């Protein structure tokens, strides 16, 4: 039997696997106005680490995404949504490459195997210390704006946190990079090496109240992606990583309050905002 015949036989066996649970996900590819379409629908079988598998059929028509998932996994809708987002993003990133465009993906809703209907929140549950409309929440909001206006490190940290929420696979690496940006606020001098770097980590930990073991954990979870290796991240791990990064950003801003400073709304253009020449 040739290698091609063996491959076809293996694929046929995988397609024949009983997958009794069916999800249907819907979403969009942005910019939606370009009406992205791909025919025929793309099909892929994903083999999970626990020896279960999922068969995805992805349809993209006029920038509207429909993904049918047949699976024998017992994952809930949110975990399966993360897998679906990753697969649709693979298609969008490939389409973006061949069109030299930056495309984005949002999976919005789902019908689960038990017939339940879900509309996914864009926020990550279980992270807020204060509701947005409370005095405490408004204080954090105002401090974030003021610091982001004046510090490229805060801007980068907030951007990395945004991507950490949007990209499940990259949650830990983006969270660690956000923490590293905050750490630069505690660096004395321009040399980010040796004893100066070590001291900046300690000053940051003391200032924002982060444990060294939590930062070491985050570094370990981030390192594989930093070096180009794929890594699965559970929902609990994502939540832990996001809490660490959010605490670094929030506590730094609250410890160095500037929102009430007169003329705080007058901001000089930063170097990273300068126009290209």
CORPE-V147714 format. One record per residue. PHI is phi in radians with two decimals (NA if undefined). OMEGA is omega in whole degrees, 0 to 359 (* if undefined). NEAR is the number of other ideal C-beta (glycine too) atoms within 10 Angstrom. Layout:
# CORPE-V147714
phi->PHI omega->OMEGA near->NEAR
phi->PHI omega->OMEGA near->NEAR
This chain:
# CORPE-V147714
phi->NA omega->182 near->8
phi->-1.30 omega->179 near->7
phi->-1.07 omega->180 near->7
phi->-1.16 omega->179 near->8
phi->-1.17 omega->177 near->9
phi->-1.09 omega->179 near->10
phi->-1.12 omega->179 near->11
phi->-1.13 omega->179 near->12
phi->-1.16 omega->179 near->11
phi->-1.13 omega->179 near->10
phi->-1.11 omega->179 near->11
phi->-1.08 omega->178 near->9
phi->-1.13 omega->180 near->9
phi->-1.17 omega->179 near->12
phi->-1.19 omega->183 near->11
phi->-1.42 omega->181 near->7
phi->-1.08 omega->178 near->13
phi->-1.30 omega->178 near->6
phi->-2.20 omega->192 near->16
phi->-1.38 omega->185 near->8
phi->-1.80 omega->182 near->17
phi->-2.18 omega->171 near->13
phi->-1.93 omega->170 near->22
phi->-2.24 omega->181 near->15
phi->-1.92 omega->175 near->26
phi->-2.26 omega->180 near->15
phi->-3.03 omega->183 near->22
phi->-2.40 omega->166 near->18
phi->-1.92 omega->181 near->25
phi->-1.90 omega->359 near->15
phi->-1.16 omega->185 near->13
phi->-1.16 omega->186 near->13
phi->-1.13 omega->180 near->7
phi->-1.47 omega->172 near->13
phi->0.94 omega->181 near->11
phi->-1.08 omega->181 near->23
phi->-2.42 omega->178 near->13
phi->-2.41 omega->179 near->16
phi->-2.29 omega->357 near->8
phi->-1.34 omega->176 near->7
phi->-1.00 omega->181 near->14
phi->-1.61 omega->179 near->17
phi->-2.11 omega->179 near->11
phi->-2.61 omega->175 near->12
phi->-1.84 omega->181 near->14
phi->-1.84 omega->177 near->16
phi->-1.62 omega->182 near->10
phi->-1.54 omega->183 near->14
phi->-1.18 omega->182 near->6
phi->-1.67 omega->178 near->9
phi->1.27 omega->170 near->8
phi->-1.57 omega->181 near->16
phi->-2.67 omega->179 near->16
phi->-2.36 omega->178 near->22
phi->-1.90 omega->183 near->18
phi->-1.84 omega->171 near->22
phi->-2.08 omega->188 near->15
phi->-1.92 omega->178 near->20
phi->-1.95 omega->177 near->16
phi->-2.19 omega->181 near->23
phi->-2.37 omega->179 near->13
phi->0.90 omega->179 near->11
phi->1.24 omega->177 near->17
phi->-1.68 omega->183 near->15
phi->-1.90 omega->170 near->24
phi->-2.24 omega->180 near->14
phi->-2.15 omega->174 near->25
phi->-1.73 omega->182 near->17
phi->-2.08 omega->170 near->25
phi->-1.89 omega->189 near->18
phi->-2.53 omega->169 near->22
phi->-1.93 omega->176 near->15
phi->-1.45 omega->178 near->18
phi->-1.79 omega->179 near->10
phi->-1.07 omega->179 near->18
phi->-1.40 omega->186 near->11
phi->-1.09 omega->183 near->19
phi->-1.20 omega->178 near->14
phi->-1.14 omega->179 near->14
phi->-1.17 omega->177 near->23
phi->-1.04 omega->178 near->23
phi->-1.10 omega->178 near->20
phi->-1.16 omega->180 near->22
phi->-1.13 omega->179 near->25
phi->-1.01 omega->180 near->23
phi->-1.08 omega->182 near->16
phi->-1.20 omega->179 near->19
phi->-1.17 omega->178 near->23
phi->-1.12 omega->175 near->20
phi->-0.98 omega->179 near->14
phi->-1.16 omega->182 near->19
phi->-1.12 omega->180 near->22
phi->-1.17 omega->177 near->13
phi->-1.18 omega->177 near->13
phi->-1.12 omega->177 near->16
phi->-1.09 omega->180 near->16
phi->-1.12 omega->185 near->10
phi->-1.32 omega->177 near->7
phi->-1.93 omega->182 near->11
phi->0.96 omega->182 near->6
phi->-2.20 omega->175 near->12
phi->-1.74 omega->183 near->10
phi->-1.86 omega->178 near->19
phi->-2.20 omega->184 near->14
phi->-2.24 omega->171 near->22
phi->-2.37 omega->173 near->15
phi->-1.60 omega->192 near->19
phi->-1.77 omega->188 near->14
phi->-2.50 omega->184 near->14
phi->-2.70 omega->165 near->22
phi->-1.91 omega->185 near->16
phi->-1.51 omega->182 near->16
phi->-1.01 omega->180 near->16
phi->-1.53 omega->178 near->7
phi->1.56 omega->179 near->6
phi->-1.25 omega->179 near->9
phi->-1.91 omega->181 near->10
phi->-2.22 omega->167 near->16
phi->-1.99 omega->188 near->8
phi->-1.36 omega->176 near->16
phi->-1.34 omega->176 near->8
phi->-1.36 omega->178 near->8
phi->-1.52 omega->179 near->10
phi->-1.65 omega->184 near->18
phi->-1.16 omega->171 near->9
phi->1.39 omega->183 near->10
phi->-1.94 omega->190 near->11
phi->-1.31 omega->171 near->13
phi->-1.50 omega->182 near->12
phi->-2.45 omega->174 near->14
phi->-1.15 omega->187 near->9
phi->-1.03 omega->185 near->11
phi->-1.54 omega->180 near->9
phi->-1.38 omega->177 near->12
phi->-0.98 omega->179 near->7
phi->-1.15 omega->179 near->13
phi->-1.15 omega->178 near->14
phi->-1.15 omega->178 near->14
phi->-1.09 omega->179 near->16
phi->-1.05 omega->180 near->21
phi->-1.00 omega->182 near->15
phi->-1.14 omega->179 near->16
phi->-1.20 omega->178 near->22
phi->-1.08 omega->179 near->18
phi->-1.08 omega->183 near->16
phi->-1.08 omega->180 near->21
phi->-1.20 omega->180 near->23
phi->-1.13 omega->177 near->19
phi->-1.12 omega->188 near->17
phi->-1.88 omega->186 near->16
phi->-2.27 omega->174 near->20
phi->-1.12 omega->180 near->14
phi->-1.17 omega->178 near->21
phi->-1.20 omega->178 near->24
phi->-1.04 omega->180 near->17
phi->-1.14 omega->180 near->18
phi->-1.12 omega->179 near->31
phi->-1.15 omega->178 near->17
phi->-1.14 omega->179 near->15
phi->-1.15 omega->178 near->21
phi->-1.16 omega->176 near->23
phi->-1.03 omega->181 near->12
phi->-1.21 omega->178 near->15
phi->-1.11 omega->178 near->24
phi->-1.32 omega->184 near->16
phi->-1.31 omega->187 near->17
phi->-2.04 omega->182 near->18
phi->-0.94 omega->183 near->22
phi->-1.10 omega->185 near->17
phi->-1.83 omega->183 near->17
phi->-1.01 omega->186 near->28
phi->-1.18 omega->182 near->29
phi->-1.18 omega->178 near->25
phi->-1.24 omega->177 near->25
phi->-1.14 omega->180 near->28
phi->-1.16 omega->179 near->25
phi->-1.15 omega->176 near->20
phi->-1.09 omega->178 near->29
phi->-1.11 omega->178 near->30
phi->-1.07 omega->177 near->22
phi->-1.10 omega->178 near->24
phi->-1.10 omega->179 near->26
phi->-1.02 omega->178 near->23
phi->-1.10 omega->177 near->17
phi->-1.19 omega->183 near->20
phi->-1.92 omega->180 near->18
phi->-1.48 omega->178 near->17
phi->-1.70 omega->184 near->9
phi->1.53 omega->184 near->8
phi->-1.67 omega->183 near->6
phi->-1.46 omega->181 near->10
phi->-1.71 omega->182 near->12
phi->-2.48 omega->170 near->7
phi->0.92 omega->185 near->8
phi->-1.13 omega->180 near->8
phi->-1.14 omega->178 near->13
phi->-1.15 omega->180 near->13
phi->-1.03 omega->180 near->10
phi->-1.14 omega->180 near->14
phi->-1.16 omega->176 near->20
phi->-1.09 omega->181 near->17
phi->-1.15 omega->179 near->12
phi->-1.06 omega->179 near->15
phi->-1.15 omega->180 near->22
phi->-0.99 omega->181 near->18
phi->-1.14 omega->184 near->10
phi->-1.27 omega->186 near->16
phi->-1.81 omega->175 near->22
phi->1.33 omega->177 near->10
phi->-1.73 omega->178 near->20
phi->-1.41 omega->180 near->10
phi->-1.06 omega->182 near->10
phi->-1.16 omega->176 near->8
phi->-1.20 omega->178 near->16
phi->-1.19 omega->176 near->19
phi->-1.12 omega->178 near->10
phi->-1.06 omega->181 near->17
phi->-1.12 omega->178 near->23
phi->-1.07 omega->180 near->15
phi->-1.11 omega->180 near->11
phi->-1.32 omega->182 near->20
phi->-1.51 omega->189 near->22
phi->-1.00 omega->181 near->14
phi->-1.00 omega->180 near->13
phi->-1.23 omega->179 near->19
phi->-1.11 omega->181 near->12
phi->-1.84 omega->172 near->8
phi->1.47 omega->181 near->6
phi->-1.79 omega->179 near->8
phi->-1.26 omega->178 near->8
phi->-2.61 omega->176 near->14
phi->-1.40 omega->180 near->12
phi->-2.23 omega->180 near->19
phi->-1.36 omega->177 near->11
phi->-1.05 omega->179 near->16
phi->-1.16 omega->178 near->9
phi->-1.17 omega->177 near->17
phi->-1.07 omega->181 near->20
phi->-1.09 omega->179 near->15
phi->-1.12 omega->180 near->19
phi->-1.09 omega->180 near->25
phi->-1.15 omega->178 near->21
phi->-1.13 omega->179 near->16
phi->-1.11 omega->182 near->21
phi->-1.15 omega->179 near->28
phi->-1.10 omega->180 near->21
phi->-1.14 omega->179 near->17
phi->-1.05 omega->182 near->28
phi->-1.20 omega->185 near->25
phi->-1.13 omega->184 near->17
phi->-1.19 omega->175 near->17
phi->-1.10 omega->182 near->24
phi->-1.16 omega->180 near->27
phi->-1.24 omega->179 near->15
phi->-1.36 omega->182 near->11
phi->-2.31 omega->188 near->13
phi->-1.24 omega->180 near->13
phi->-2.34 omega->186 near->14
phi->-1.15 omega->181 near->18
phi->-1.64 omega->180 near->10
phi->-1.20 omega->178 near->10
phi->-0.97 omega->180 near->6
phi->1.09 omega->179 near->6
phi->-1.13 omega->181 near->14
phi->-1.51 omega->172 near->10
phi->-1.83 omega->189 near->7
phi->-2.18 omega->174 near->12
phi->-1.34 omega->180 near->7
phi->-1.09 omega->181 near->8
phi->-1.41 omega->181 near->12
phi->-1.02 omega->182 near->6
phi->-1.35 omega->176 near->8
phi->-1.77 omega->184 near->10
phi->-1.13 omega->180 near->8
phi->-1.19 omega->177 near->5
phi->-1.17 omega->178 near->3
phi->-2.02 omega->* near->3
